[in-house]
């Protein structure tokens, strides 16, 4: 297929259970009939590590490298100690194995950090604390696996509200990006503002060869990979190998192999048939073809056109404009959220279909501001406010592609769909403090 590495994610979902005054950790594994069976980490650690060694050995025989996703951090000390004990054993076991090139210490903290808690104050993590954690992990790596690399798998740029890639103590940043209207822009942001080497460790365009064709998926892979190269990325990963049956379309059909028919290789059989995207890398030349340009929809990725809020961000200490800040706006009921960024003058523009009253803002290396604000709008253009509750999962990329490029590109969007609004408001200049490290 052309891939040269794997990201193994099976060690991530530890389940913790109280047993009197103690806590045990379990890993739920799938049986062949897809039923789940819990295994005690302490009781089966030796067998688990031997199984992992077997996978590493197979990868080595095929000249593949491995990024290994580790169990996520826990706030409760007893649970986190179990996790760290296991991680130390993994690091010691594979520290001299070059097949394992890196460890992913946290998958998508935006969604899974302190996810067992319900209250915001329990879920929230200050940037300083996130930096402290990565420094502790780096010290662990320096002690036990100094020749291997550390990363975490960030999702969309609003990760920067808590897990700011520009200040985290990581060897490289890996991030996950989905939806053609967002992918080229999130690549641009991470390339310019993470201040570290970076890779994409997850991306995809879900395709079932019906609503999205396999040809479109292959075209997306080609363009996303080229965008990664043009913007200076060091790696490109695809989620995932084979389609699943988890429920939502965007989860079930991301893979490069479906679940129809059978594929036979060297006497072995695999359920499913390889999609066209799986053959994209075989003839790809991996050469830089263009600039890492700012796309036409960078400040309005989803093409919203009812409301516009303009504002400016400055550094509280220096008074300088803050470039590359991430701005998130939500409507009154927190049902629709959207992102934008500040430009080199610190100016930002929030386009939305519903009125935004809840906001969260953070710049590279600055503290995060979160507030509620109702603004007064001026009417710029008369007309009915359409699609007020339209959320990005329900927005298809195809209508935004230039007519002449349909079927030829998934990223070449027509400027006529952007920069429009009917109501406009001005937000006062916002001062952001620098993170105290």
C-alpha positions in Angstrom: 0.0 0.0 0.0 2.9 2.4 0.5 2.6 3.0 4.3 5.8 2.7 6.3 4.5 2.9 9.9 1.7 1.9 12.2 -0.1 3.7 15.1 -1.1 1.0 17.6 -4.0 2.3 19.7 -5.2 -0.8 21.6 -3.5 0.0 25.0 -5.4 3.3 25.4 -8.7 2.3 26.9 -7.8 1.2 30.4 -10.9 0.7 32.7 -10.4 1.3 36.4 -12.5 -0.4 39.1 -12.6 0.0 42.8 -12.1 -3.1 44.9 -12.4 -2.1 48.5 -9.6 0.3 49.3 -7.7 -0.6 46.2 -8.1 0.1 42.5 -7.5 -2.4 39.6 -7.1 -1.6 35.9 -8.5 -3.7 33.2 -8.2 -3.8 29.4 -11.2 -4.9 27.5 -10.2 -7.0 24.5 -12.4 -8.3 21.6 -12.9 -12.0 21.1 -13.3 -13.4 17.6 -17.1 -13.1 17.9 -16.7 -9.4 18.7 -17.7 -9.9 22.4 -15.6 -8.0 24.9 -13.7 -9.6 27.7 -11.9 -7.7 30.5 -8.4 -8.6 31.5 -6.6 -7.4 34.7 -3.5 -5.4 33.7 -1.6 -6.6 36.8 -2.6 -10.2 36.3 -2.0 -10.4 32.6 0.8 -7.8 32.1 3.4 -10.4 31.1 1.1 -12.0 28.5 0.1 -8.5 27.2 3.7 -7.4 26.8 4.6 -10.7 25.0 1.7 -10.1 22.6 2.9 -6.6 22.0 6.4 -7.9 21.4 4.9 -10.3 18.8 3.3 -7.4 16.9 6.5 -5.4 17.0 8.4 -8.4 15.7 6.0 -8.7 12.7 6.3 -5.0 12.0 10.1 -5.3 12.1 10.0 -8.2 9.6 8.0 -6.0 7.2 10.3 -3.0 7.8 7.5 -0.9 9.4 7.9 1.6 12.3 5.4 1.9 15.2 3.9 4.8 17.1 2.5 3.3 20.3 -0.5 5.0 22.0 -0.3 4.7 25.8 -3.1 4.8 28.4 -4.3 8.4 29.1 -3.4 10.4 32.2 -5.8 10.2 35.2 -6.6 12.8 37.8 -7.1 10.2 40.6 -3.7 9.3 42.1 -4.3 5.6 42.5 -5.5 5.2 38.9 -2.6 7.3 37.5 0.0 5.3 39.5 -1.3 2.1 37.9 -1.0 3.7 34.5 2.5 5.0 35.1 3.7 1.6 36.4 2.5 -0.1 33.2 4.0 2.7 31.0 7.4 2.3 32.7 7.3 -1.5 31.9 6.5 -0.7 28.2 9.3 1.9 27.9 11.8 -0.5 29.5 10.7 -3.3 27.3 11.0 -1.4 24.0 13.6 1.3 24.7 16.3 -0.4 22.5 13.9 -1.4 19.8 14.2 1.0 16.8 11.0 -0.3 15.3 9.1 1.7 18.0 10.0 5.2 17.0 7.6 7.2 19.3 5.0 7.0 22.1 1.7 8.9 22.0 1.1 9.8 25.6 -2.4 11.2 25.1 -5.1 10.7 22.4 -7.3 13.8 21.8 -7.2 15.5 25.2 -10.0 17.8 23.9 -12.4 14.9 24.2 -10.9 12.6 26.7 -9.0 14.7 29.3 -10.8 14.2 32.6 -13.7 12.8 30.7 -14.9 10.8 33.7 -16.0 14.1 35.4 -19.1 16.0 34.6 -18.5 19.5 36.0 -16.4 22.0 33.9 -14.2 22.9 36.9 -13.2 19.2 37.2 -12.7 18.7 33.4 -10.8 21.9 32.8 -6.9 21.9 32.8 -4.8 25.0 32.9 -2.1 25.4 30.3 0.6 25.4 33.0 -0.6 22.0 34.2 -0.6 20.6 30.7 3.0 21.8 30.3 4.0 20.3 33.7 2.6 16.9 32.6 4.5 16.9 29.3 7.7 17.8 31.2 7.1 14.8 33.6 6.6 12.5 30.6 9.7 13.9 28.9 11.7 13.2 32.1 10.3 9.6 32.1 11.5 9.2 28.5 14.9 10.6 29.2 15.3 8.1 32.0 13.9 5.0 30.4 13.7 5.5 26.6 16.1 8.4 25.7 16.4 7.4 22.0 12.7 7.4 21.3 10.3 10.3 20.7 7.3 11.6 22.6 4.2 13.2 21.2 0.5 13.5 22.0 -2.4 13.2 19.5 -4.1 16.6 19.4 -7.4 17.1 17.6 -8.7 20.4 16.2 -6.9 23.7 17.0 -9.1 24.5 20.0 -6.9 22.0 21.8 -4.8 25.1 22.4 -7.2 26.4 25.0 -5.6 23.8 27.4 -3.0 21.8 25.5 -1.2 24.6 23.7 1.3 22.9 21.2 3.5 25.9 21.1 4.6 25.5 24.7 4.2 21.7 25.4 7.4 19.8 26.0 7.1 17.4 23.1 9.6 16.1 20.5 7.0 16.6 17.8 3.3 17.4 17.5 0.8 15.0 16.0 -2.7 16.0 15.2 -6.0 14.7 13.8 -8.0 16.6 11.2 -11.2 15.8 9.4 -13.7 17.3 6.9 -12.4 18.8 3.6 -13.5 22.3 4.6 -11.3 22.2 7.7 -8.3 20.0 6.8 -6.3 22.5 4.7 -6.9 25.2 7.2 -6.0 23.2 10.3 -2.8 22.0 8.5 -2.0 25.7 7.9 -2.6 26.6 11.6 -0.5 23.7 13.1 2.3 24.3 10.5 2.5 28.0 11.5 1.8 28.1 15.2 2.8 24.8 16.9 6.5 25.8 16.8 7.6 22.2 16.5 8.0 19.5 14.0 4.6 18.0 13.2 2.8 15.2 11.6 -0.8 14.3 10.8 -1.5 11.1 12.7 -5.2 10.9 11.7 -7.2 12.1 8.8 -9.7 10.6 6.4 -12.7 11.3 4.2 -15.3 8.7 5.0 -16.4 6.8 1.9 -18.9 4.1 1.3 -18.8 4.4 -2.6 -22.4 5.7 -2.4 -22.8 9.1 -0.7 -19.0 9.6 -1.0 -17.2 7.7 -3.8 -14.0 5.8 -3.4 -12.5 8.1 -6.1 -13.3 11.2 -3.9 -11.6 9.5 -0.9 -8.5 8.8 -2.9 -8.5 12.4 -4.2 -8.8 13.6 -0.6 -5.8 11.5 0.4 -3.7 12.8 -2.4 -4.5 16.4 -1.8 -4.2 16.2 2.0 -0.8 14.5 1.7 0.4 17.1 -0.8 -0.8 19.9 1.5 1.1 18.3 4.4 4.3 18.2 2.3 3.9 21.7 1.0 3.4 23.0 4.6 6.5 21.2 5.9 4.9 18.2 7.7 7.1 15.3 8.7 4.5 12.6 8.5 1.0 11.6 7.3 -1.3 9.1 8.9 -4.7 7.7 7.9 -7.5 6.6 10.2 -7.9 3.7 9.9 -7.1 0.3 8.2 -10.6 -1.3 8.0 -14.2 0.0 8.1 -16.1 -0.7 11.3 -19.7 -0.8 12.5 -19.8 1.7 15.3 -22.9 3.6 14.0 -22.2 7.1 12.6 -21.3 7.3 8.9 -18.2 9.4 9.6 -16.8 6.7 11.9 -17.8 3.6 10.0 -16.3 4.3 6.6 -13.0 6.2 7.1 -10.8 3.2 6.4 -8.8 2.1 3.3 -10.5 -1.3 3.3 -14.2 -2.0 3.4 -16.0 -5.0 4.9 -17.3 -6.4 1.6 -16.0 -9.6 -0.1 -12.6 -11.2 0.8 -9.0 -10.4 0.0 -6.5 -13.2 -0.3 -2.8 -12.7 0.3 -0.1 -15.4 0.4 -2.7 -18.1 1.4 -4.3 -15.9 4.1 -7.7 -14.2 3.8 -8.9 -10.9 5.1 -12.6 -9.8 5.3 -13.1 -6.9 3.0 -11.8 -5.3 -0.2 -9.1 -2.6 -0.6 -10.5 0.8 -1.5 -8.9 3.0 -4.2 -7.3 5.3 -1.6 -5.1 2.4 -0.5 -3.2 2.6 -3.8 -2.6 6.3 -3.7 0.8 6.2 -2.0 2.3 3.6 -4.4 2.8 6.2 -7.2 3.1 9.4 -5.1 6.4 11.2 -5.6 6.4 13.0 -2.2 7.8 16.3 -3.7 6.9 19.8 -2.6 4.5 21.2 -5.3 3.4 24.6 -3.9 3.4 27.0 -1.0 1.7 26.6 2.4 -0.8 29.3 1.4 -3.7 30.6 3.5 -6.9 29.2 2.0 -9.9 31.3 1.0 -12.0 29.9 3.9 -9.4 30.0 6.7 -11.4 32.6 8.6 -14.8 31.1 7.8 -14.2 27.4 7.2 -17.8 26.3 7.1 -19.1 29.1 4.9 -21.5 30.6 7.5 -23.1 33.8 6.2 -25.7 35.3 8.7 -23.6 37.0 11.4 -20.2 38.6 11.6 -18.3 39.7 14.7 -15.0 41.6 14.4 -12.5 41.9 17.2 -8.8 42.3 18.0 -6.4 40.6 20.4 -3.4 42.1 22.0 -0.7 40.9 24.4 -1.5 42.5 27.8 2.1 42.9 28.8 3.5 44.3 25.5 0.5 45.6 23.7 1.5 43.7 20.5 -1.1 42.1 18.4 -1.6 38.3 18.8 -1.3 36.3 15.6 -2.5 32.8 15.3 -4.9 32.8 18.2 -7.9 30.4 18.2 -11.3 31.9 18.7 -14.3 29.7 19.4 -17.9 31.0 19.4 -21.1 29.1 20.5 -24.7 30.0 20.3 -26.8 30.6 23.4 -27.6 27.0 24.0 -24.1 25.6 23.2 -25.5 23.5 20.4 -23.5 25.1 17.5 -19.9 26.0 17.8 -17.4 27.3 15.3 -13.7 28.3 15.1 -11.7 31.1 13.5 -8.2 32.6 13.9 -6.5 35.9 14.4 -4.4 37.4 11.6 -1.0 39.1 11.8 -2.7 42.3 13.1 -4.4 40.4 15.8 -7.8 40.9 14.1 -10.3 38.1 14.0 -13.7 37.6 12.3 -16.3 35.2 13.6 -18.8 34.2 10.9 -21.8 32.3 12.1 -25.4 31.4 11.1 -26.7 31.7 14.7 -25.9 34.5 17.1 -22.8 33.7 19.2 -22.9 34.7 22.8 -20.4 32.3 24.4 -16.7 32.6 23.6 -13.3 31.1 24.4 -10.1 32.6 23.1 -6.4 31.7 23.4 -3.2 32.6 21.6 0.1 30.7 21.3 1.6 30.9 24.7 -1.2 33.0 26.3 -3.7 32.3 28.9 -7.3 31.4 27.8 -10.2 33.8 28.2 -13.7 32.4 28.5 -16.8 34.7 28.7 -20.4 35.3 27.7 -21.2 38.5 25.8 -24.3 39.7 23.9 -23.5 42.2 21.2 -25.5 44.7 19.3 -25.6 44.1 15.6 -26.0 46.5 12.6 -28.0 45.3 9.6 -25.7 45.0 6.6 -28.1 43.2 4.3 -31.8 42.5 4.6 -32.9 38.9 4.4 -34.1 35.8 6.3 -31.5 34.2 8.5 -31.2 30.7 7.1 -29.8 27.5 8.6 -29.3 29.0 12.0 -28.8 25.6 13.7 -26.6 24.1 11.0 -23.6 22.3 12.6 -20.5 21.4 10.7 -21.2 17.6 10.6 -24.2 18.4 8.4 -22.3 20.6 6.0 -21.0 18.9 2.8 -17.9 20.1 1.2 -18.9 19.5 -2.4 -21.1 22.7 -3.0 -18.1 24.9 -2.0 -15.8 23.4 -4.6 -15.3 25.5 -7.8 -17.6 24.2 -10.6 -14.6 23.7 -12.9 -12.8 21.7 -10.2 -15.6 19.3 -9.2 -14.3 15.8 -9.4 -10.7 17.2 -9.7 -10.2 18.7 -6.2 -11.7 18.5 -2.7 -9.9 21.6 -1.5 -10.3 24.2 -4.3 -13.1 26.3 -2.8 -14.9 29.1 -4.6 -14.4 32.5 -3.0 -18.0 33.6 -3.8 -19.3 31.5 -0.9 -17.2 33.3 1.8 -17.0 36.7 3.4 -20.8 37.2 3.4 -23.0 38.3 6.3 -26.3 40.1 7.0 -25.6 41.3 10.5 -22.4 42.8 11.9 -21.1 43.6 15.4 -17.8 44.9 16.9 -16.2 43.4 19.9 -13.9 45.5 22.1 -10.2 44.8 22.0 -9.3 41.8 24.2 -6.1 41.6 26.2 -4.5 38.2 26.8 -1.9 37.5 29.5 1.2 35.4 28.8 1.3 31.9 30.4 3.6 32.0 33.4 6.1 29.1 32.9 
